[in-house]
């Protein structure tokens, strides 16, 4: 039987620009009192950007948490009060320069349900028109176009390490019959 934990109290331990850290005191299984540390986050968007030639547009950037350069789908955080669709349109333009004729919602998922409220909304962008990127002042990205077959193989071989990118590649490949 699944037990639903009940919150007794909550305390904000840290309040930051993009996330907060909250400590909840809860009733756990057997009415035991326990604690949960939860990251509060507005959520994010990620995009499976597919060219007319069937290639996927990705970005490479250094990620401090991983201490290395990571290959990722274009993505970004949702601003407070912003609709996820509008975030997707904005991030597509900022990170790739493209605008899209069609942006379709594929799915939404928790990035790490054990300790974070963050939900990532995954979209597919097609019918692309090139334009100029609008990187944030602290971003340095390399834009790549890769064959979806090759990317799927890289996921299955463990060469793609970012969760949202793995989801985007596998869902896009399935939608394209790959």
C-alpha positions as CSV (number, residue, x, y, z in Angstrom):
1,X,0.0,0.0,0.0
2,X,1.3,3.5,-0.9
3,X,1.4,5.9,2.0
4,X,0.8,9.6,1.4
5,X,3.0,11.8,3.5
6,X,1.4,14.7,5.4
7,X,3.2,18.0,5.9
8,X,3.4,19.2,9.5
9,X,5.4,22.3,8.8
10,X,7.7,23.9,6.2
11,X,10.7,26.2,6.6
12,X,12.7,28.0,3.8
13,X,16.4,27.3,4.3
14,X,17.6,29.2,1.3
15,X,16.0,31.7,-1.1
16,X,17.8,32.2,-4.4
17,X,17.4,33.7,-7.8
18,X,16.3,30.5,-9.6
19,X,15.5,28.1,-6.7
20,X,14.6,27.9,-3.0
21,X,15.5,25.1,-0.6
22,X,12.6,24.1,1.8
23,X,12.7,21.7,4.7
24,X,9.4,20.0,5.4
25,X,8.6,18.2,8.6
26,X,6.3,15.3,7.7
27,X,4.4,12.3,9.0
28,X,5.9,9.3,7.2
29,X,4.9,5.7,7.2
30,X,3.7,4.4,10.5
31,X,3.1,8.0,11.7
32,X,6.8,8.5,12.2
33,X,8.0,12.1,12.0
34,X,10.7,12.7,9.4
35,X,12.0,15.5,7.2
36,X,12.2,16.2,3.5
37,X,14.4,18.7,1.8
38,X,12.7,20.1,-1.3
39,X,13.9,22.3,-4.1
40,X,11.3,24.9,-5.2
41,X,11.7,25.8,-8.9
42,X,9.5,27.5,-11.4
43,X,10.2,24.8,-13.9
44,X,11.7,24.7,-17.3
45,X,11.2,24.0,-21.0
46,X,13.2,21.9,-23.4
47,X,12.9,21.6,-27.2
48,X,13.3,18.9,-29.7
49,X,14.2,21.2,-32.6
50,X,13.9,19.3,-35.9
51,X,15.1,20.7,-39.2
52,X,13.4,20.1,-42.5
53,X,16.2,17.6,-43.3
54,X,15.3,15.6,-40.1
55,X,18.3,16.7,-38.1
56,X,18.0,17.7,-34.4
57,X,19.4,21.1,-33.3
58,X,21.5,20.8,-30.1
59,X,23.7,23.0,-28.1
60,X,27.0,22.3,-26.4
61,X,27.9,24.3,-23.2
62,X,29.9,24.0,-20.1
63,X,27.8,23.0,-17.1
64,X,29.4,23.9,-13.8
65,X,27.5,21.2,-11.8
66,X,28.9,18.5,-14.1
67,X,32.3,20.3,-14.5
68,X,32.3,19.6,-18.2
69,X,30.8,20.5,-21.6
70,X,27.4,18.8,-22.1
71,X,25.5,18.2,-25.3
72,X,21.9,19.3,-24.7
73,X,18.7,20.2,-26.4
74,X,17.9,24.0,-26.2
75,X,16.3,24.6,-22.9
76,X,15.7,27.2,-20.2
77,X,13.8,28.2,-17.1
78,X,10.3,29.5,-17.0
79,X,10.1,33.0,-15.6
80,X,7.6,33.6,-12.7
81,X,4.1,33.8,-14.1
82,X,5.2,32.9,-17.7
83,X,3.3,30.3,-19.7
84,X,5.6,27.3,-20.6
85,X,4.7,27.6,-24.3
86,X,5.9,31.2,-24.3
87,X,9.1,30.1,-22.6
88,X,9.7,27.5,-25.3
89,X,9.2,30.2,-28.1
90,X,11.6,32.5,-26.2
91,X,14.3,29.8,-25.6
92,X,14.2,28.6,-29.2
93,X,15.0,32.1,-30.5
94,X,17.5,32.9,-27.8
95,X,19.6,29.7,-28.0
96,X,19.3,28.7,-31.7
97,X,18.1,31.9,-33.6
98,X,15.2,29.9,-35.1
99,X,11.6,30.6,-35.1
100,X,9.2,27.7,-35.7
101,X,6.0,27.3,-37.8
102,X,4.9,24.7,-35.3
103,X,5.7,24.1,-31.6
104,X,4.0,21.0,-30.3
105,X,3.8,20.0,-26.6
106,X,5.2,16.5,-26.2
107,X,5.1,15.8,-22.5
108,X,5.9,17.3,-19.1
109,X,8.0,15.5,-16.4
110,X,9.7,16.0,-13.1
111,X,13.4,16.5,-13.5
112,X,14.2,14.7,-10.2
113,X,11.1,13.8,-8.2
114,X,12.9,12.7,-5.1
115,X,13.8,16.3,-4.0
116,X,12.7,18.8,-6.6
117,X,9.3,20.3,-7.6
118,X,10.8,21.3,-11.0
119,X,8.7,20.2,-14.0
120,X,10.2,20.3,-17.5
121,X,7.8,20.9,-20.4
122,X,9.1,19.2,-23.5
123,X,8.2,20.6,-27.0
124,X,9.0,19.8,-30.6
125,X,9.7,22.6,-32.9
126,X,9.4,22.2,-36.7
127,X,9.1,24.3,-39.8
128,X,12.1,26.4,-38.8
129,X,13.1,29.8,-40.1
130,X,16.7,30.8,-39.3
131,X,17.6,34.1,-37.5
132,X,20.0,35.6,-35.0
133,X,20.6,34.0,-31.6
134,X,20.0,36.1,-28.4
135,X,22.2,34.4,-25.9
136,X,22.0,35.6,-22.3
137,X,25.0,37.7,-21.4
138,X,26.5,34.8,-19.3
139,X,26.0,32.1,-22.0
140,X,28.5,30.6,-24.4
141,X,26.9,28.0,-26.6
142,X,27.9,26.0,-29.7
143,X,25.0,25.1,-31.9
144,X,25.1,21.7,-33.7
145,X,22.8,19.8,-36.0
146,X,22.9,16.0,-35.6
147,X,21.3,13.1,-37.3
148,X,18.4,11.7,-35.2
149,X,19.6,8.1,-35.8
150,X,23.1,8.9,-34.5
151,X,21.7,10.7,-31.5
152,X,19.4,7.8,-30.6
153,X,22.5,5.5,-30.8
154,X,24.4,7.9,-28.6
155,X,21.6,7.7,-26.0
156,X,21.5,3.9,-26.1
157,X,25.3,3.8,-25.8
158,X,25.3,6.0,-22.7
159,X,27.0,9.0,-24.5
160,X,24.3,11.5,-23.8
161,X,24.2,12.4,-20.1
162,X,21.5,15.0,-19.8
163,X,18.1,13.6,-18.8
164,X,15.9,16.1,-20.7
165,X,18.0,15.6,-23.8
166,X,17.7,11.8,-23.5
167,X,13.9,12.2,-23.2
168,X,13.7,14.7,-26.1
169,X,15.8,12.4,-28.4
170,X,13.9,9.2,-27.7
171,X,10.5,10.8,-28.0
172,X,11.4,12.7,-31.2
173,X,12.9,9.5,-32.6
174,X,9.7,7.5,-31.8
175,X,7.5,10.3,-33.3
176,X,9.6,10.1,-36.5
177,X,9.5,6.3,-36.6
178,X,13.2,5.9,-35.9
